[in-house]
Amino acid sequence: MLDASPKPIPPLVQVRGLKMYFPIYTGLLRRHTGDVKAVDGVSFDIMPGETLGLVGESGCGKSTVGRALLRLYEITGGNVVINGTDIATLGPEALRKARPQMQMVFQDPQASLNPRMTLADIIGEPLDEHTDWNSDRKLARVYELMDAVGLNRRFANRFPHEFSGGQRQRIGIARALALNPRFIVCDEPIAALDVSIQAQVVNLLEDLQDKLGLTYLFISHDLSMVRHIADRVAVMYLGRIAELSPRDALYARPLHPYAEALLSAVPEPDPTLARARQRIILQGDVPSPANPPKGCNFCTRCPKAFDLCRRVKPELAEVEPGRFVACHLFSDTAAAGSTGASEAKERNQQGVTQ
Amino acid sequence: MADGATPVLDVRGLKTVFRTRGGEVHAVNSVSFHLNPGELLGVVGESGSGKSVTMMSLIGLLPSPPADVRAGTVMLGGRDLLKMSADDLRDVRGAKVGFVFQDPMTSLNPVFTVGNQIMEPLIRHMGLNKKQAQIRAAELLALVGIPDAAARLKSYPHQFSGGMRQRVMIAIALACDPDVLIADEPTTALDVTIQAQILELVKDLRQKLGMAIVWITHDLGVIAGIADRVMVMYGGQVVEQAPVRELFANPQHPYTRALLKTIPSLTGEREARLQVIEGQPPILSGAPTACPFRARCAYAFARCEVENPERRAIDGRAVGQGHDVACHWTAEVAHA
């Protein structure tokens, strides 16, 4: 961490206008006839040591954002600057050199661990790839990592199938930590686990963050868990960010109608509250990202949609300090507080918080 | 529902064992419960707690071998389902008991139209001809909130979204107007906004049709919103049973207490650190001789190691009627 200095700390991760399109080929000649716009112009920052929660329903593009950030896909457009390097444009060799600082924890701990490798091989594989350490030093590091995530050292020669789901997720976390990354994308790390095991893994992630100063992008559809772990939360809908707000502000008073509906749909574990609460039940399903609606992508299900929403796509703009919303309901407030509209909009899109 | 009403479903001492190469797995251990007319019973537990296996055993849906339903009675409409022949049981399934499964993609047949699949039980159990069945199927689809129902009968499952497929599953389960609907994690595979739609639909259908429902889930939030009564399962046993408000306000079993604390809330105070239940769920090999929760329990003492606790009422009413719990600690220490 830096000393207190007059200039603000730069964000560790800066994403600008990230686009990830998957082409659709049809017909005998496999002509390119369209695109699935999985991520369509997403911008945000993550500060060092911060946890940004990324929430949304299945198919909204949240996992694609996570994977595109680490360039597990060749991205269609935009910039991803991690620790000063633009990941989006790096050549293969430079990208390989940049990989140790950014790692990923996957959703399915069963599918993301090679069943024929021992635990020590799995956790040590990043070291084989990126260091020239001798085997003693590697093993020492593997033991150190196993201690850090709470796995018994005796398990080093066992195989993934001998472990429970929660323990497998610990293996995945140890592997992600092997190269001392600064930034970890956690893609639904607890979705496949039981409730009583989820809390164990979330506490582990928080402890590691405190100890190692990690920065997380925490992707999840579990809004109550995100409230627990994240500092700021981005709500995605159909490839775009609907709202990006500090945690407490979002959960106390969501601004975007989709964020509001999403929060109201989460079941409350309290019978009296649950029955008293007025829920917003959205009609219909999420439209296809291959053919998103014109104008605002939420206009087909939005209870507050009006004429403008069906024609003009709203931009993500800062409507309150630190709160960014892409909705025409708030565009007046945004415009009123700025001079030189286009310039202000450009700045606002950056999504920087202080 | 008032006490003393004859339950539509009454399960006593159900035991299911799986024979595996590694020995016997006692997945369901002496589970007893009843379901009153028009009631929604929530069954909560982690994976492996035996909640699904319990429900599958009582209507004979488990392949045998390896499954072996060893003991117990399952009374439905005056008959014991466990003593029925396979043919009789087939008449019960679908007609008297409807089933909604977790994954709406894999439980619908992809090569038949949705209409075909709704009409199948109508023709088999209700003796309708094809034309009548078609009319009734359209009514059912409309009932579960699918617009343009008559036309959608000709669609295939892949043409429906996840939420709509689950609506179709509910329509099939309701087709023959069953006395009991068993819903096994019906909203787990769905997104929250779609889950909210399905929960609204079920509340609405209960008012219209008044069937009794067993709702299996691991999500206490869902239970809080819809159940009348809750049964908490752990390690193949019922560890606590109470009316929903009572359970959330006054949980007794250490497992229930811990479970309620591990889930972070959407409202209220944000905890700096999540409470955890240390350790792993038990492996259910061999007949139980001790409390299944003892290894993870903060209150376990000597007796928990040697004797499996029985359910005992804490409010002076009969077990199953009010609030009961299977725990030595609650019985001896907490109320000493």
Chai-1 contact restraints between the chains, C-beta under 6 A:
chainA,res_idxA,chainB,res_idxB,connection_type,confidence,min_distance_angstrom,max_distance_angstrom,comment,restraint_id
A,E57,B,D191,contact,1.0,0.0,6.0,A-B,restraint_1
A,S58,B,D191,contact,1.0,0.0,6.0,A-B,restraint_2
A,S164,B,Q280,contact,1.0,0.0,6.0,A-B,restraint_3
A,D194,B,E46,contact,1.0,0.0,6.0,A-B,restraint_4
A,D194,B,S47,contact,1.0,0.0,6.0,A-B,restraint_5
A,V195,B,H218,contact,1.0,0.0,6.0,A-B,restraint_6
A,V195,B,T262,contact,1.0,0.0,6.0,A-B,restraint_7
A,S196,B,T262,contact,1.0,0.0,6.0,A-B,restraint_8
A,S196,B,I277,contact,1.0,0.0,6.0,A-B,restraint_9
A,A199,B,T262,contact,1.0,0.0,6.0,A-B,restraint_10
A,A199,B,L274,contact,1.0,0.0,6.0,A-B,restraint_11
A,A199,B,V276,contact,1.0,0.0,6.0,A-B,restraint_12
A,Q200,B,V276,contact,1.0,0.0,6.0,A-B,restraint_13
A,V202,B,L274,contact,1.0,0.0,6.0,A-B,restraint_14
A,N203,B,L274,contact,1.0,0.0,6.0,A-B,restraint_15
A,S224,B,P264,contact,1.0,0.0,6.0,A-B,restraint_16
A,S224,B,L266,contact,1.0,0.0,6.0,A-B,restraint_17
A,M225,B,P264,contact,1.0,0.0,6.0,A-B,restraint_18
A,H228,B,P264,contact,1.0,0.0,6.0,A-B,restraint_19
A,A265,B,V192,contact,1.0,0.0,6.0,A-B,restraint_20
A,A265,B,T193,contact,1.0,0.0,6.0,A-B,restraint_21
A,A265,B,A196,contact,1.0,0.0,6.0,A-B,restraint_22
A,V266,B,V192,contact,1.0,0.0,6.0,A-B,restraint_23
A,V266,B,L266,contact,1.0,0.0,6.0,A-B,restraint_24
A,P267,B,G221,contact,1.0,0.0,6.0,A-B,restraint_25
A,P267,B,V222,contact,1.0,0.0,6.0,A-B,restraint_26
A,P267,B,G225,contact,1.0,0.0,6.0,A-B,restraint_27
A,E268,B,G221,contact,1.0,0.0,6.0,A-B,restraint_28
A,P269,B,L220,contact,1.0,0.0,6.0,A-B,restraint_29
A,P269,B,G221,contact,1.0,0.0,6.0,A-B,restraint_30
A,P269,B,A224,contact,1.0,0.0,6.0,A-B,restraint_31
A,P269,B,I263,contact,1.0,0.0,6.0,A-B,restraint_32
A,D270,B,A224,contact,1.0,0.0,6.0,A-B,restraint_33
A,P271,B,A224,contact,1.0,0.0,6.0,A-B,restraint_34
A,P271,B,V244,contact,1.0,0.0,6.0,A-B,restraint_35
A,P271,B,R245,contact,1.0,0.0,6.0,A-B,restraint_36
A,P271,B,F248,contact,1.0,0.0,6.0,A-B,restraint_37
A,A274,B,A224,contact,1.0,0.0,6.0,A-B,restraint_38
A,A274,B,G225,contact,1.0,0.0,6.0,A-B,restraint_39
A,I281,B,A196,contact,1.0,0.0,6.0,A-B,restraint_40
A,I281,B,Q197,contact,1.0,0.0,6.0,A-B,restraint_41
A,I281,B,E200,contact,1.0,0.0,6.0,A-B,restraint_42
A,L282,B,T193,contact,1.0,0.0,6.0,A-B,restraint_43
A,D285,B,S161,contact,1.0,0.0,6.0,A-B,restraint_44
